[in-house]
């Protein structure tokens, strides 16, 4: 799917953390829209997508002059107290347009100089490794949360064909670990995976977050049900995975390779 880009100067960048992300003082989205266009993305059912009248994944708004505006907003927020930031709640900060536009990198440059108390970088893109130099400057104030919903790339292709291959994400986790960047693997949402998944992740991370549609879409699964996900599971003969109970099997598999304190469930795993 071709992605159309629109360049806009935003009115604001830092937004108040609410709902699922109420543990954060702010959310930060370098872009509006997301070219990865994952089938299960809860943002498809949010106003930012519904009011657009264009297919989710077909458009991205690039936020121009973002760094200057963000520097002012961050300075103001820091003067009022603790600042914890979730980047990003309704886009991927490292989607393909970031290669050229580098909006996310410009925001990290601001944060490296004026450090928030904590920043969680949520992505499914290996491009995050480009910014290891800046992430290192943030020390233990940063955590990179890399979405790895499954270890099976044919499953990835079924549910998110435009998203980066699983192998690239695993290599990125290894690079982040080698650089000493705090990381976690976010199995979110839980997709069908193999019994080897835990063994594959074990050398790469010491923190796992497991979440599914029913806990993690901010509406107890209602948004996801409106997306009509079940047929995608039926097409690959995995309909038993489309269940509020499926995540428990993944938890049990992870317990064979990870300690209890290394496994986090849903909202708790994304908290600062």
C-alpha positions, 0 to 999 in steps of 0.5 A, a space after each residue: 500500500 502506498 503511503 501519502 505524506 502530509 506535512 503539518 506544523 502541530 499545535 502541541 506535541 506533549 499530550 497528557 497520559 490517560 487511560 491505559 497510559 495513565 501511569 505516564 505524565 505524557 504521551 509523545 507521537 512524532 507522526 500521526 498515522 502509521 504506514 505499518 497499518 497492522 490489522 489489529 491496531 486499536 488506533 484504527 477504531 480511534 477518532 484520529 483514524 475514523 474521522 480521516 476517511 482514508 484506510 489506516 496505513 495509507 497516510 502519515 502526517 509528518 510533524 514539522 518543526 517538532 524539536 523546537 516546539 517539543 523543547 519548549 513544552 518539555 522545559 515547561 513540563 519539567 518546571 512543574 514536576 516529574 515528567 514520564 513519556 510514552 513514545 508512542 501511543 498511536 503511531 510507530 516512531 520508527 516507521 519508514 518515513 523516519 529514515 528520511 524525516 528523522 523527527 523521532 531522532 530530533 525529539 531524542 536529541 532534545 531529551 538527551 539534553 533535557 532529560 525527562 525522568 523516564 521515556 519508554 520507546 515503543 516500536 516494532 522497527 529495527 530502525 531504533 538501533 540507528 539512535 543507540 548513541 542518543 539512547 545511551 545518553 539517557 542511561 536508565 531513564 529509557 526503556 526500548 520496548 520492541 514489539 515481537 508478537 510472534 516468532 513465526 514470520 508467516 504469522 507476522 505476514 498474515 496479521 501485519 504484512 507491512 511491518 518489519 520481519 521478525 528476524 530484524 526485530 530480534 537482531 535489533 534487540 541483540 544490538 540494543 542489549 550489546 549497547 547496554 540499552 534497557 529493553 523489553 520484548 513486548 509480545 503485544 498483542 499475543 499472536 500464534 507462536 511456537 514452543 521455541 519462542 521463549 528460548 529464542 527471546 531468552 538470550 536477548 532480553 531480561 524483561 518480557 511484557 505480554 498483552 492481548 487485545 482483550 486487556 490492551 486495546 483500552 476498551 476490554 477488547 471492544 475496539 478489536 472486536 469491531 475490527 473483525 479479527 477472527 477470520 484472520 485466525 481462521 484463515 491460518 487454522 489458529 482460531 483457538 488463539 483468538 481468545 482471552 485465555 490464549 495469553 496464559 499459554 504464552 505466559 506458561 511457556 515463558 516461565 520455562 525460560 524466564 523468572 517470574 519477576 522478568 515477566 510482566 502482564 499487560 498495563 504493568 509491563 508498560 509502566 515507567 
